[in-house]
Amino acid sequence: MQHGFTSTLNSSRLEAGEVQLKIENVQLNFGGVTALLDVSLDVRQSEILAIIGPNGAGKTSLLNCISGLYRPQKGRILFYNNGQEHELTRLRPHQIARLGIARSFQNIELFRHMTVLDNLLAGCHVHMKSNLFASMIYWGPAQREQIRFRRFVEEIIDLLEIEAIRHQTVATLPYGLQKRVEMGRALAMRPAILLLDEPMAGMNTEEKEDMARFILDVNEEHGVTIVLIEHDMGVVMDISDRVAVLNFGRKIAEGSPEEIRTNPMVIQAYLGEERGVFSIPLKK
């Protein structure tokens, strides 16, 4: 089903396949520990790019650099949107979010005491123009803006099939549904690029299949570029257009799922952790 927020989500004005995000020679250090070393990577409009690697490879650190939570010591990250180039390494997280980069987290970061609906509405606030006073009196432009965002959130609820839990408090929900709500809050930020950090962690097979379907819908129907960290190699190989592999902070491989599953360096990086990690047949 085609949803009304298609043009709202994909506002980058780039053609599919054009470079939307460019990571250039990024290095991130924590004291004497190097989390990322000379990492370069292009993210293309409308693709699903998976970033994989053993535990501690630097995957989440890379997403944190893109979203502005970490500032690398070297290199830069460029975002292309509406005909403009933005250097993300010079911006704060809220400025990056306003440009159109949203994310979910490995550990769920929802407002647990609030309802599902209120959590999704909170995701819209980065784009609201009404000041606090106007929002409190709920009149005129502020009222119209609130109504518009409420309709937008209702479409996200419909897309993610969470109508039945819209008024439930997040803390009362099963883990799998909380992960779905967190993805919904990220979508409420109207992203051109959606960063998903292990969106299927802790889910059973049925929940993973649902989440994979939602990710494909957002990508294919609405043109949202997705950068995905995921440990389930069956999911990665099934839904990704390209895969980048990190190991000890370095990028060791990049290519199609077919190329990655037979790459000797990738197989070596996983030996001892998941020996049969690439034995799952591709569905594409």
PyMOL commands that set and color helices and strands:
alter all, ss='L'
color gray80, all
select helices_A, chain A and resi 6-9+59-67+88-90+93-99+116-127+132-137+141-159+163-165+170-172+175-187+205-222+233-239+257-261+264-270
alter helices_A, ss='H'
color red, helices_A
select strands_A, chain A and resi 19-30+33-44+48-52+74-81+84-87+101-103+193-197+225-229+242-247+250-255
alter strands_A, ss='S'
color yellow, strands_A
deselect
rebuild
show_as cartoon
